[in-house]
Amino acid sequence: MKIRMLIMSLAVGTFLFTACNDTKKKEEEARLEKEKMEMEQQKAEEEAEMKAQMEYEQNTIAAKAMGSDQFSTLVTALQTAELAETFKGEGEYTVFAPTNDAFAKVPKNTLDNLMKPENKAKLQNLLKYHVVEGEWKADAVIKAINDNNNAYKVTTLAGENITLSLKDGNVMLKDANGKMSTVVMADVDASNGVIHGIDTVVMPKA
């Protein structure tokens, strides 16, 4: 009788030990599977973030300008003024970007002089005079002009105003000296703002 009870006790003990081991094994497998899923999710999120960052950088204002033959002089000026990085970063800007034809209207000696290292501050100020904080698409610009009796003043990053108006269906810019420029290319969309090409370089007060 004692032997039989002993055998039964051993059998029960063996069963419980096996069941306990199976439970631990399943818990360990579940833990490993959870860790694997978390690692895969983290990897997917990191890859998605990297992809989004690459797409952002490839579509910034600076990248759009660099990718256009019409803005090569502007790109050179931005690089010389050490402002190119500004338009690669985060933020929202509206750039009234002079085309190569616009820069061609500037006297060569004036432009060459601005490109000299000692005149970097002046060049920076000139370029900032073409930039407004925030994203202003063409329809928003036109609405603002119409809401302000065809004379909408905006403050540029240079701290001076330009006046926007409409003439024959075109958006016009009047600089601090009364000189006019026409938007010839609208709504070049970028990840950190928008570019509007203009046919004349606008100038801040001398």
Secondary structure, DSSP 8 states (H G I E B T S, - for coil): -HHHHHHHHHHHHHHHHHHHHHHHHHHHHHHHHHHHHHHHHHHHHHHHHHHHHHHHHHTSHHHHHHT-GGGHHHHHHHHHTT-GGGGTSSS-EEEEEE-HHHHHTS-HHHHHHHTSGGGHHHHHHHHHTTEEES---HHHHHHHHHHTTT-EEEEBTTS-EEEEEEETTEEEEE-TTS-EEEEEEEEEEETTEEEEEESS------
